[in-house]
Amino acid sequence: MKKQKQISQGNMTVLCSLLVVLAAQLNVNLFVSEFKISLAVILFPLFYFLIEDFQVIRTTLLVAPGILLFRTAAELLRQVPLDQALAAYAPETVFYLIYGLLFWQLTKKVDFHHFDWRNFPFLAGIDLLSNVGELLVRPGIDPFNGQILAQIAIIALGRSVLAAALLGGLSLYGELSLQQDERERYKKLLLLISRMKGELIWMEKNTVAIEDTMTVSYQLYHQLKEENSPLAQRALTVAKDVHEIKKEYRLIMKGLSEALNKDVEEKGMWIGDILDILKESCVHLAQTQGKEVKLELSCRYDFYTDKHYYLMSILRNLMTNALEALEQGCAHLELEVDKTGEQICFSVKDDCGGIEKEYLDAIFLPSFSTKFSEETGEVNRGLGLALVQDMVTQELGGSISVQSDDGHTEFIIQIPAKRLEV
């Protein structure tokens, strides 16, 4: 693996060097025809920014002779003697050698992987010094002539401005992309945690059922023991097994609860932001199910709450149930938030088929479900609405009601403002 990585770095160094050499062929003359000005040198900071392990020294040692080779070959094609071609363009190798060495030293002091405009003077400085170094070894030119120094200073500033602009633009683009990725991850994390917190509430309720089952098993054991039944020992075994299951169950709950409380900051959110996340989640869910949904949000009262996980879980459950009930066509969902007196009211409406009148009194009961697949025989576990009611009433101290008619259903939730608002 290490050898492969070294080979990969070598190929990258050769490629970068070749690109610099080719870019150097696009140039203009200054002072004399042999003094070539190109933008190739700005590729050094650009490559360093883009490539995590860019080899500055190796690239420099390939670029300097490479440019001389290309320049000399071009002159030979023009019937220029070899000695004249080498004499004319050998000084240019000094420029790239000095620039590469200075830039390499600069990278030890400045982090060009996260470019800062305050580094611009350093780029201009090493560019100017490299040009002066080339002029010192180039015969027939006075490197300390004021006019010449002014011209190479302008060239150094221009190239450095372009390099800095490219680096700044790439840096800004990277930051914006990272921020967007972080926002998407945060939205998904919020939805995940809201679901986990809802499941934890339901798991807590189920511990009561486990306790009752264990109690019944012990009672059955004592009864069978008094009757000298051979099944008494089995009843005792069941009671012990249920007890062990209860312990493991509580350990899992404790671990999940501690992880959520430790790793998630309970800062709270504005209800408007919660609705935006729910809208994205609802549209995405509909797409994964091959359905179409039109969702209308109306936030007439915006407020800041630290109960955002509960609200997300409650509202998402209601919208998910509506989408699952839709068999064909387009689902129209309306979600409204308002405040009436001391109560904050939530209304979730849909036209996804409605609920039969004989079921209205039972939909909040645990394990009640009308969702049955004739093809697979799978029955929905029926925890959604029971969990919603439990969170609304027990966790938030509110109330929930439902009305359904002619294929339309509306859930109305009222929660005391003092239980939600921070």
N, C-alpha and C positions, 0 to 999 in steps of 0.2 A: 504493500500500500504506500509506504514512504517513497519507494522507487518510482512508482507511478505518479505520485505527486510531484516529484522532482522533474520527471519528464514533462509533465503538464506545465510546470512553471517555465521550463526551458523553451517549450513551444510558444508560450505566451510572450516570453521575452523576445524571441526571434520575430514574432508577428508584430509586436509593438515597434521594434527597431525598424522593420521593413516599412511600416506605415509612416514613421518619422522620416525615413530616407525618401520615400516617394513624395511626401508632402513638401519636402525641401526642394523638389524639382520645380515647384510653382513659386517663382521668385521674381524680384525686380532688382535692377542694378542701382548701386549708389556709389558715388565718388568715381569708381572705375568699374569696368565691366566684370572684373573678377570678384568684386565685393557684392555678394548676393544677400538680399533681404527676403526672408520667407516667414511664414507663420508656423513652420514645423515645430519650433521650439515650445510652443504653447501646449503641445501634446504631452510633454513631460508632466506638468501638474495635473492635466486632464486624466491621463492614464493612472497617475498615483491616486487620484480621487475615486476613480471607477474600479480599479483593480486592488483587491485587498492586500496582495503580496507582490506589488510591482517592484521589480528589480531595477533600481535606478542606475547603479554602477554598471551592471552587465549590459543594460540597454545603451548606456553612454559609450561603452567600449565597442559596441557593434555599430552604433550610429555614426560615430566620427569617421572611421575608415570606410564605412558603407557609402556615406555621402561623397567622400573623396573618390571612391571607385566609380560611382555613377557620373560625377562631374567629369572625371578624366575620360571615361568611355565616350561621353557625349562629345568632348573635344576631339578625341581621336577620329570619330566619325566625320568631323569637320576638317580632317587632314591637319590638325594642330599637332606639332611634335610632342612626344611624351614628356620630355623634360620641361617644356613650357607649360603643359597642362598641370603637371605636378606642382611646379613652382607657383602657378596662379591659384590653385585651390587647396594646397596643403595647409595654408594658414586658417582656412575655414574649420579644419578639424580641431584647431586650438579653441575656437569659439564653443563648439559642442562639448569638448572635454572640460573646459572651465565651467560652462553652464551646468553640465551634469554633476560635477563634483560639488559645486556650490549648492545646487538644488538638493543633492543628497545630504549635505550638512544641514541645510535648512529644514529638511523633514525631521531631523532629530530634535528640533526646537519647536516646530510648528506642526500641528495636526492638520494636514491637508485633506484628510478623510472627512473632516467637518469644517468646511472652509469658512473663514471669517474675513470680511472685507478689510479688517485691520492688517491682514497679511499682504495686502496689495503692494505696499512700498518695498517689501522684501523681494517680491517677484521682479519689480522694476529694477531694483538695485542689482540683482545678479545678472539680469539681462544686459544692463549697461556695462557692468564690469567685464562680462564675456566679450562684448563688442570691442571694448578697449583692449582686452588681451589679444584679440585677433589683429587689431590695428598695429599693436606693438611689434608683431612678427611679420606684418605685411610690408614689403619694401615700397618706397615711393609715396607713403602717406604719413603725414604728421598727426599722430593720435591726440596731440594736445592742442590742435588748432581749434579755436573757439567755435567756428562755424561747424566743423565736423563733429565736435562734442555735442553741440546743440542738436544736430540732426540725429545722431545715434541715441541721444536722450529722448527725443520725440518718438523715435522708433521703439525704444524700450518701454516708454509709457503706453504707446498704442497697443503693443502686443500684450503687455501686462493687463491693461484694461479689458481687452478681449478675453484673456485667460480668466481673469477674475469674474467677468460677467458670465462666462460659461459655467464656472465652478459655483458661483452664487445661484444661477438658475437651476443647476442640477441639485444643489443642496436644498433649495426651496421646494423643488418638485419632490425630492425624497421625503422631506418633512411632511408635506401635505399628504403624500401617499401613506406614510406611516400613521399620521393622525386619522386618516380615513379608515385604515385597517384597525386601528385601536378602537375607533367608535363602533365599527361593526362587531368586533370581538366583545366590546362592553355590552352592546345590546343583546347579543346572544347569551352572555353571562347573566345578565339581569333576568332574562326569560328562564334560563336554566335554574337559577337560584329560586325564583318564585315558584317554580314547579316542585323543586326539592323541599322547600319550606312547607308547601301544601301537603306533600306526601308525608312529611314528618308529623304534621298535625294528625293526619289519618292514622299513621302508625301508633301514635300515642293513644288514640281512641281504641285501636285494636288490642292494646295491652289489657284493656278491661275484659275483652272477649277471651283472651288467653287465660287470664286469672279465673274467669268463670268456668272455663273448660277444665282447668286443673282442679278447681274445687269440686266440680261434678265427678271427676275421675276418682278423687279421694273418697268422696261420699259413696260412690259405687263400690270402691274397694272394701270399705268397712261393711257395707251391706252384704256383699258377697261373702266376706269373711265370716260374718255371723251365720250365714246360711251354709257354711262349709262348701262353698262352690269352688270347683277347680279353676274357675275363671277369675277368682279374686286376685291371684298373682299377676294376671295379665292387666287387670284394671290398675294395679299398683304400678306396673311397668309403664303403662300409658301416662299415669299421673306424673311419674318421674321424668319421662321423656318431655312432657309438656312443660315441666318446670325448667328443664335444660334449654328447651326452645325459648322460653321466656327470657332466660338470662342472656342467651346469645342475641335475641331480638333487642333487648335493652342496650347491650353493648354496641350493636350496630347503630341504634338511634343516638346513643351518646356520642359515638365517633362522628357521625354526620353532623350532629348539632354543634359539636365543638369546632369542627372544620369550617362550618358556615359562619359561626360567630367569630372565629379567629381570623379567617382570610378575607372576609368581606366587610368593608367599611359601611356602617349604617349612616350615611350622610343624608339620605333622603333625595327626593326628586320633585319637580313640578308636575302636576297632573297632566299638563299639556304635553310634556316630554314623554310621559308614560303612554299617552294615547298615540303619539307618533310611532313609538316602538311597537305597540300592539297592532297598529295598522299595517306596518311592514310585515309583522309576523303572520297576520291573518291572510294577507295577499300571498305570501310565500307558501303558507299551508294550503291555500286553495290551488295554487299552481302545482304543488306536489301531488294533489289529489285529482288533477286534471279538471278542475272546476273553475268557474268564473265567479268573481265576487265584486260587488260595488259597495264600498263602505263609506258612510257619511259620519263624520265626527263633528260634534257640536260641544265646545267647551265654553259654556256661558259663565263659569266660575272657575278660575284658575287658582290653585293653592299649592303650597309646598307641604309635603308629607313625608314622614319617615316610615309609613306603612305601605311603601310602594310595592314591596314584594307580595303582600296580601292582595292589594288591588290588582296587580298584574295577573296573579293566579286566578282571582275571581272572574275578572272580565274576560280573560283569555279562555277560561273554561266555557263561559257562556257563548262566546263567538265560535269556539271549536265545535260545541254541540250543535249549533245551528248549521255549520258547514257539513258536519257528518250526517245531518238529517236530510240535506238536499240530495235528491236523487238525480235530477237533471235540470238544465236551465241555468240561470244566473241567480246567485244569492244576493239579496239586498239587505244589508245590515246597517242599522243606525245606532250610534252610541252617543248619548247625551250626558253631560255633567252640569249640574246646576245646584244652587243653594236655596233652600226654602226655610226661613227662620233659622233655627239652630241645627238643621239637618242638611247634609250634603246628599243629593239625590243622583243616582245613576240609573239610566234607562237603556236597556239593550233590546232592540227590536229586530225581528227578522221575518222573512216571508218564505221560510224553508219547509212548509208543510203543516206547521202547527202541532198541537198536542191534543189528543182525544180528551174530552171532558172527564171521562171516568178515570183518567190517569193523573189529572191535575193535582189531586190530593196525595198522590203517592210518589211523585217524581223526586222528592227530596229524601225519600227513604233509602237507606243504604241497600245496595244489591238490587234495587229496582232498575230495570232496563227494558226498553222495547226494541233495542238494537240487536237483532238476531240475523245471522247470515245463514240462509238456507243452503248455500253452496258448501260452506266450510263447517257449519254447525257452531261457529264461534259466537259466544254471547258476550256483549260488552259488560265489564265488571260492575258498571253502575255506581262508580264512586264520585263522578264529576259533580253532579248537582248536590249530593249529600255533603261533599267536601266544601262546595261553595256556601251552602247554608251554614255549615259549622264555622267557617271563617268569618262570615258576615255577623252571625249572632254571638258566637263565643269569643272570638278574637277581637272583633271590632265593636261589639255591642250594638249592632244594628238589626235591621229586619229586611227580609226579601219576600217578594210576592210575585206571582206569575198570572198572566191572563192570556188566553189563546182563543182565537176565533177565525174561521174562514181562512185557514192556512197561515195566519199571522200570529206571532207570539211576542210578548213583551215581558221582560223581567224588570222589576222595579226594586231598587236597593236604596235604603235610607240608612245613613250612618251619622251619628252625632258628630258635628264639626270638631268638637273638642277632642274626639278620639283620632281624628285624622290630621288636622292642621298642626303644624309646628309653629 
